[in-house]
């Protein structure tokens, strides 16, 4: 090989290595030195108001625990395990500082176990609640779903705390899983969470993140694949009020061929200082031929003084794919829809209410969990009552 060929080979190798990791998702590591305290100038932190995290990123010890209640159908178990056991089970390593801190500071982990072949007809429900924003709580959760099992999991957060958690969903081959994480905190709570999902061969996962409460909520949903044929549907719904910061980040890592991902997040904003952030990212690796992916984010701005940031991304290493695309939109009430309703005798406030419900209804139906559907619709109604439907008298 000539000197020129050697140099070209070295450059080619370097370029190949540089494409392995996404620029929006740093390499996974348990070492806190690999996840320095952010300054706010980093791409992955530039939208987050760091001062409102109330010292979570400093990594102090827990000052309390969340109250836990669980509804476990027959055959499903919830148990405490050690940090070493979490690693041995194949926990997905943290790729940012909050998740790394949670792994380091949590006292062991919780393991939810669904055995192989089990068809669980009733939802698994886990409720976590805090009592004070002065309490700092670290969470480390593993969900192991056996091959060809079917289960629905609902995780509800309420009350008040500063909560930082790392969660791993290990989904076996051929399994079918529906997960919903509801952030229904009090107004002063702070929540940093990462849900990392490994989808088995020919498995199907639906993951929904719903954020209503809290002063600041920053959620991650990450997906990777353990083999071909896996499918992931990532859904999200959020409603930000005055002063709230609700941030959702998505990462679909297509690291296996013939896999699918479909992302749909919808949000509404009302009140001065309401701020939402949606960052979507899909990495299609060189090996991931024949994949399909699409990501979509829609935001409805209901009043003045709000800000919605929406940034979809695609990183593609191979052209041998079935399809890839993204869409993002932020808008106010549709004048044509409002005019149509007003022309038929519907009052202005009722017309606005109907438009917002229509905006969210199709997504709520996609969640396909009867246990929480009415609750989500009622919460949307309650949020509207705070501002858009507020009586001006």
C-alpha positions as CSV (number, residue, x, y, z in Angstrom):
1,X,0.0,0.0,0.0
2,X,1.4,3.4,-1.0
3,X,1.7,6.3,1.5
4,X,-1.3,8.1,-0.2
5,X,-3.4,5.0,0.1
6,X,-2.4,4.5,3.7
7,X,-3.4,8.2,4.5
8,X,-6.7,7.8,2.6
9,X,-7.4,4.6,4.6
10,X,-6.7,6.3,7.9
11,X,-9.0,9.2,7.0
12,X,-11.7,6.8,5.9
13,X,-11.3,4.9,9.2
14,X,-11.5,8.0,11.2
15,X,-14.6,9.2,9.4
16,X,-16.2,5.9,10.0
17,X,-15.5,6.0,13.7
18,X,-16.8,9.5,13.9
19,X,-20.2,8.4,12.6
20,X,-20.7,5.7,15.2
21,X,-22.2,7.9,17.9
22,X,-24.9,10.5,17.5
23,X,-23.9,14.1,18.1
24,X,-27.0,14.5,20.3
25,X,-26.4,11.4,22.4
26,X,-23.0,11.1,24.0
27,X,-21.4,7.6,24.4
28,X,-22.8,5.6,27.3
29,X,-20.7,5.4,30.4
30,X,-21.1,4.9,34.2
31,X,-18.1,7.1,34.8
32,X,-19.2,10.5,36.0
33,X,-15.9,11.9,34.6
34,X,-17.4,11.2,31.1
35,X,-20.4,13.3,32.0
36,X,-19.1,16.7,33.3
37,X,-21.4,19.2,35.0
38,X,-23.0,21.1,32.1
39,X,-22.6,24.8,31.6
40,X,-25.6,25.3,29.4
41,X,-23.5,26.0,26.3
42,X,-23.6,22.3,25.3
43,X,-25.9,21.3,22.5
44,X,-27.8,18.8,24.7
45,X,-28.3,21.3,27.5
46,X,-28.8,24.7,25.7
47,X,-32.6,24.7,26.2
48,X,-32.6,23.6,29.8
49,X,-32.6,26.3,32.6
50,X,-29.9,24.7,34.8
51,X,-30.5,27.0,37.8
52,X,-34.0,25.5,38.1
53,X,-32.6,22.0,38.6
54,X,-32.1,22.9,42.3
55,X,-28.7,21.2,42.6
56,X,-29.6,17.8,41.2
57,X,-26.5,17.8,38.9
58,X,-24.3,18.2,41.9
59,X,-25.1,14.6,42.9
60,X,-25.8,14.9,46.6
61,X,-27.1,11.9,48.6
62,X,-30.8,11.2,48.7
63,X,-32.7,12.9,51.5
64,X,-35.9,10.8,51.2
65,X,-37.7,8.1,49.3
66,X,-40.8,8.3,47.1
67,X,-43.8,6.5,48.4
68,X,-44.4,3.5,46.2
69,X,-47.6,1.7,45.5
70,X,-47.9,-1.1,43.0
71,X,-50.7,-3.1,41.4
72,X,-49.2,-6.4,40.2
73,X,-51.3,-8.9,38.2
74,X,-50.6,-12.6,38.8
75,X,-47.2,-13.7,37.7
76,X,-45.6,-10.2,37.7
77,X,-43.1,-9.5,40.4
78,X,-41.4,-6.3,41.7
79,X,-38.3,-6.8,43.8
80,X,-35.2,-5.0,45.0
81,X,-31.9,-5.9,43.5
82,X,-28.3,-4.7,43.9
83,X,-26.5,-2.5,41.5
84,X,-24.3,-5.4,40.5
85,X,-27.4,-7.4,39.6
86,X,-28.7,-4.5,37.5
87,X,-25.5,-4.5,35.5
88,X,-25.6,-8.3,35.1
89,X,-29.2,-8.2,33.8
90,X,-28.1,-5.9,31.0
91,X,-29.1,-2.5,32.2
92,X,-28.6,0.1,29.4
93,X,-25.8,2.4,30.5
94,X,-26.4,6.1,31.0
95,X,-25.5,8.5,28.3
96,X,-25.8,11.8,30.2
97,X,-25.0,13.1,33.7
98,X,-28.4,12.8,35.4
99,X,-28.8,9.1,34.5
100,X,-25.2,8.4,35.5
101,X,-25.9,10.2,38.9
102,X,-29.0,8.1,39.4
103,X,-27.1,4.9,38.7
104,X,-24.3,5.9,41.1
105,X,-26.5,7.3,44.0
106,X,-29.5,5.0,44.0
107,X,-29.5,2.3,46.7
108,X,-29.6,-0.7,44.4
109,X,-32.5,-1.0,41.9
110,X,-36.1,-2.1,41.5
111,X,-36.8,-5.0,39.0
112,X,-40.2,-5.5,37.5
113,X,-40.2,-9.1,36.0
114,X,-42.7,-10.4,33.5
115,X,-42.1,-14.0,32.7
116,X,-41.7,-15.4,29.2
117,X,-44.9,-16.3,27.3
118,X,-47.1,-14.5,29.9
119,X,-50.1,-12.7,28.6
120,X,-51.0,-10.1,31.3
121,X,-54.5,-8.9,30.7
122,X,-54.6,-6.3,33.5
123,X,-52.2,-3.3,33.5
124,X,-49.2,-3.2,35.9
125,X,-49.5,0.1,37.8
126,X,-46.7,1.7,39.8
127,X,-47.4,4.9,41.6
128,X,-44.5,7.0,42.9
129,X,-45.3,10.1,45.0
130,X,-43.2,12.6,46.9
131,X,-44.0,15.0,49.8
132,X,-41.6,17.9,49.4
133,X,-39.4,19.6,46.8
134,X,-36.7,19.7,49.4
135,X,-36.3,15.9,49.1
136,X,-33.8,14.7,46.5
137,X,-34.5,11.2,45.3
138,X,-32.5,8.9,43.0
139,X,-34.3,6.1,41.1
140,X,-33.0,3.1,39.3
141,X,-35.6,0.8,37.6
142,X,-35.4,-2.3,35.4
143,X,-38.2,-3.8,33.5
144,X,-37.5,-7.3,32.2
145,X,-40.2,-8.6,29.8
146,X,-39.7,-12.2,28.8
147,X,-39.8,-13.5,25.2
148,X,-43.3,-13.5,23.7
149,X,-44.9,-11.9,26.7
150,X,-47.6,-9.3,26.5
151,X,-48.0,-6.6,29.1
152,X,-49.1,-3.0,29.7
153,X,-47.2,-0.9,32.3
154,X,-48.3,2.4,33.8
155,X,-46.0,4.5,35.9
156,X,-47.5,7.5,37.6
157,X,-45.4,10.3,39.3
158,X,-47.2,12.7,41.7
159,X,-46.7,14.9,44.7
160,X,-43.5,16.9,45.0
161,X,-39.8,16.1,45.0
162,X,-36.6,16.5,43.1
163,X,-36.5,13.2,41.3
164,X,-33.8,11.8,39.0
165,X,-34.1,8.3,37.6
166,X,-32.6,5.9,35.1
167,X,-34.9,3.2,33.7
168,X,-34.2,0.3,31.4
169,X,-36.7,-1.8,29.5
170,X,-35.3,-5.1,28.4
171,X,-37.9,-6.5,26.0
172,X,-37.5,-10.1,24.9
173,X,-37.9,-11.5,21.4
174,X,-41.4,-11.5,20.1
175,X,-42.8,-9.6,23.1
176,X,-45.5,-7.0,23.0
177,X,-45.2,-4.1,25.5
178,X,-47.2,-0.9,26.1
179,X,-45.7,1.6,28.5
180,X,-47.0,4.9,29.8
181,X,-45.1,7.3,32.1
182,X,-47.3,10.0,33.5
183,X,-45.6,13.1,35.1
184,X,-48.5,14.6,37.1
185,X,-46.4,16.4,39.7
186,X,-47.2,19.3,41.9
187,X,-46.2,22.7,40.5
188,X,-42.8,22.9,42.3
189,X,-41.4,19.5,41.5
190,X,-38.3,18.8,39.3
191,X,-38.0,15.6,37.4
192,X,-35.1,14.3,35.2
193,X,-35.8,10.9,33.7
194,X,-34.4,8.6,31.1
195,X,-36.3,5.6,29.8
196,X,-34.0,3.4,27.7
197,X,-35.5,0.5,25.7
198,X,-33.9,-2.5,24.1
199,X,-36.3,-4.1,21.6
200,X,-35.9,-7.8,21.0
201,X,-36.1,-9.5,17.7
202,X,-39.6,-9.2,16.2
203,X,-40.8,-7.5,19.4
204,X,-43.1,-4.5,19.5
205,X,-43.0,-1.6,22.0
206,X,-45.2,1.4,22.5
207,X,-43.9,4.0,24.9
208,X,-45.9,7.1,25.9
209,X,-44.6,10.0,27.9
210,X,-47.2,12.4,29.3
211,X,-46.2,15.5,31.2
212,X,-48.6,17.9,32.9
213,X,-47.2,18.9,36.3
214,X,-43.9,20.0,37.7
215,X,-41.9,23.2,37.6
216,X,-39.3,21.6,35.3
217,X,-39.5,18.2,33.7
218,X,-36.9,16.8,31.3
219,X,-37.5,13.3,29.9
220,X,-35.6,11.1,27.6
221,X,-36.9,8.1,25.7
222,X,-34.1,6.1,24.0
223,X,-34.6,3.0,21.8
224,X,-32.2,0.5,20.4
225,X,-32.7,-3.0,18.9
226,X,-31.4,-6.4,19.9
227,X,-32.2,-7.9,16.5
228,X,-34.0,-7.5,13.2
229,X,-37.8,-7.0,13.0
230,X,-38.2,-4.9,16.2
231,X,-40.8,-2.1,16.2
232,X,-41.0,1.0,18.5
233,X,-43.8,3.5,18.6
234,X,-42.9,6.6,20.8
235,X,-45.8,8.8,21.7
236,X,-45.9,11.9,23.9
237,X,-48.4,14.5,25.2
238,X,-47.6,17.6,27.2
239,X,-49.4,20.7,28.4
240,X,-47.3,23.6,29.8
241,X,-48.7,26.4,31.9
242,X,-47.3,29.7,33.1
243,X,-43.7,29.4,34.0
244,X,-43.4,25.6,33.4
245,X,-40.5,24.1,31.5
246,X,-41.4,20.7,29.9
247,X,-38.6,19.1,27.8
248,X,-38.8,15.8,25.9
249,X,-35.9,14.2,24.1
250,X,-36.1,11.2,21.8
251,X,-33.4,9.0,20.3
252,X,-34.1,6.0,18.1
253,X,-30.8,4.1,17.4
254,X,-31.4,1.8,14.4
255,X,-28.5,-0.5,15.1
256,X,-30.1,-3.6,13.4
257,X,-31.6,-4.1,9.9
258,X,-35.4,-4.2,9.1
259,X,-36.4,-2.3,12.3
260,X,-39.1,0.4,12.6
261,X,-39.6,3.5,14.7
262,X,-42.5,5.9,14.7
263,X,-42.5,9.1,16.9
264,X,-45.5,11.4,17.5
265,X,-45.4,14.0,20.2
266,X,-48.1,16.7,20.7
267,X,-48.0,19.7,23.1
268,X,-50.0,22.7,24.1
269,X,-48.8,25.9,25.8
270,X,-50.6,28.7,27.7
271,X,-49.5,31.4,30.1
272,X,-46.6,33.7,30.3
273,X,-43.2,31.9,30.4
274,X,-44.6,28.5,29.4
275,X,-41.8,26.7,27.6
276,X,-41.7,23.4,25.9
277,X,-38.8,21.7,24.2
278,X,-38.9,18.6,21.9
279,X,-35.7,17.2,20.4
280,X,-36.1,14.2,18.2
281,X,-33.2,12.2,16.8
282,X,-32.9,9.1,14.7
283,X,-29.6,7.5,14.0
284,X,-29.6,5.0,11.1
285,X,-26.4,3.0,11.3
286,X,-24.6,1.5,8.3
287,X,-25.8,-2.0,9.3
288,X,-29.4,-0.9,9.5
289,X,-30.6,-1.6,6.0
290,X,-34.3,-1.9,5.2
291,X,-35.4,0.2,8.2
292,X,-38.4,2.5,8.4
293,X,-38.7,5.6,10.6
294,X,-40.7,8.8,11.0
295,X,-40.8,11.5,13.7
296,X,-43.4,14.2,14.2
297,X,-43.9,17.0,16.7
298,X,-46.9,19.4,16.8
299,X,-47.3,22.3,19.2
300,X,-50.4,24.4,19.8
301,X,-49.8,27.9,21.3
302,X,-52.9,29.0,23.1
303,X,-51.9,32.4,24.5
304,X,-49.2,35.0,24.2
305,X,-45.9,34.8,26.1
306,X,-45.2,31.1,25.3
307,X,-42.2,29.5,23.6
308,X,-42.1,26.1,21.9
309,X,-38.7,24.8,20.6
310,X,-38.9,21.8,18.2
311,X,-35.9,20.3,16.6
312,X,-36.2,17.0,14.6
313,X,-32.9,15.3,13.4
314,X,-32.0,12.4,11.1
315,X,-28.5,11.0,11.0
316,X,-28.2,8.5,8.2
317,X,-25.3,6.2,7.5
318,X,-26.8,4.1,4.7
319,X,-29.1,4.8,1.8
320,X,-30.5,1.2,1.8
321,X,-33.6,2.1,3.8
322,X,-37.4,1.7,3.2
323,X,-38.2,5.3,4.4
324,X,-37.1,8.1,6.8
325,X,-38.7,11.5,7.4
326,X,-39.7,14.0,10.0
327,X,-42.1,16.9,10.5
328,X,-42.4,19.7,13.0
329,X,-45.0,22.5,13.4
330,X,-45.9,25.2,15.9
331,X,-49.0,27.2,15.5
332,X,-51.9,29.1,17.1
333,X,-55.6,28.2,16.9
334,X,-56.7,27.3,13.4
335,X,-58.8,30.3,12.3
336,X,-60.8,28.2,9.8
337,X,-61.7,25.6,12.5
338,X,-62.7,28.4,14.9
339,X,-64.8,30.2,12.2
340,X,-66.5,26.9,11.2
341,X,-67.6,26.3,14.8
342,X,-68.5,30.0,15.5
343,X,-70.6,30.1,12.4
344,X,-72.7,27.2,13.8
345,X,-73.5,29.0,17.1
346,X,-70.6,27.7,19.2
347,X,-69.2,30.3,21.6
348,X,-65.6,31.4,21.2
349,X,-64.4,29.6,24.4
350,X,-66.3,26.4,23.6
351,X,-64.8,26.5,20.1
352,X,-61.3,26.8,21.5
353,X,-62.0,23.9,23.9
354,X,-63.2,21.7,21.0
355,X,-60.2,22.5,18.9
356,X,-57.8,21.6,21.7
357,X,-59.6,18.3,22.5
358,X,-59.5,17.5,18.8
359,X,-55.8,18.2,18.7
360,X,-55.1,15.7,21.5
361,X,-57.9,13.1,21.1
362,X,-56.3,11.0,18.3
363,X,-53.1,10.7,20.2
364,X,-54.9,9.7,23.4
365,X,-56.7,7.0,21.5
366,X,-53.3,5.7,20.2
367,X,-52.1,5.3,23.7
368,X,-54.7,2.5,24.0
369,X,-54.8,2.2,27.8
370,X,-58.4,2.5,29.0
371,X,-57.3,2.9,32.6
372,X,-55.8,6.4,31.9
373,X,-57.7,7.6,28.9
374,X,-60.5,9.4,30.9
375,X,-57.9,10.8,33.3
376,X,-55.9,12.3,30.4
377,X,-59.0,13.9,28.9
378,X,-60.0,15.3,32.3
379,X,-56.5,16.7,32.9
380,X,-56.6,18.5,29.5
381,X,-59.9,20.0,30.5
382,X,-58.5,21.1,33.8
383,X,-55.5,22.7,32.1
384,X,-57.7,24.6,29.7
385,X,-59.7,25.9,32.7
386,X,-56.6,27.6,34.1
387,X,-56.4,30.0,31.2
388,X,-58.1,29.6,27.9
389,X,-61.5,28.7,29.4
390,X,-61.1,30.9,32.5
391,X,-64.1,33.1,33.3
392,X,-63.0,36.7,32.7
393,X,-65.9,38.1,34.8
